[in-house]
Amino acid sequence: YETGTSKKALNLAKLAEEVSISTGSKFIFCVQPTDIRAISSQANIPVYAQHIDPITYGSNTGYILPEAVKSSGAKGTLLNHAERKIDHNILKTSISMAKGKGLTVIACADSVKEAKEIAHFSPDYIAIEPPELIGGDISVSTAKPQIITGTIDAVKKVNPKIKVLVGAGIKTSLDVKKSAELGAAGVLLASGVTKAKSPKKVMQDLVSSV
């Protein structure tokens, strides 16, 4: 979204910083590589890359180097989002390389089955996001609560250290509260904040019940 890039992304990050300070809630901003340095240096909030590639220094034009996002100020990276799916063999290597460079990894899954498979790769977090609900007005915590509990159970059986996040349609404090009650460690959202008329009010509302 345009509102989540460049100077507008920085403005959102600064608003999130204000809400984080006033509420004690943790916000992480996951941005394009081109915005990592500006936001990480001007807003006191963790910044993650939206993607990295499993490459090293050398002839890899057009790919995103883990070391580059790290040196730009990123604390972690998102991987395998519904809008940027990758082969699981590549995902496994990407997770390993990112963690090897000190980056926290949030790996996305679109089903309980995929979450269980990804759990074997040991990311720090798995975000469950049914693709049909992404960007919509009905949250996964309301439409498919069983996919949240199912994912948590499946992931714990493989690796109890991995925390589960919830995404897709998250827009209100009730969505966040339901997700937490179901056992999620946090939520993942984009349009609910970036397309809001008053992003700060939305962020305040999101954390008001937790």
Secondary structure, 3 states (H helix, E strand, C coil): CHHHCHHHHHHHHHHHHHHHHHHCCCCCEEECHHHHHHHHHHCCCCEEECCCCCCCCCCCCCCCCHHHHHHCCCCEEEECCCCCCCCHHHHHHHHHHHHHCCCEEEEEECCHHHHHHHHCCCCCEEEECCHHHCCCCCCHHHHCHHHHHHHHHHHHHHCCCCEEEEECCCCCHHHHHHHHHCCCCEEECCHHHHCCCCHHHHHHHHCCCC
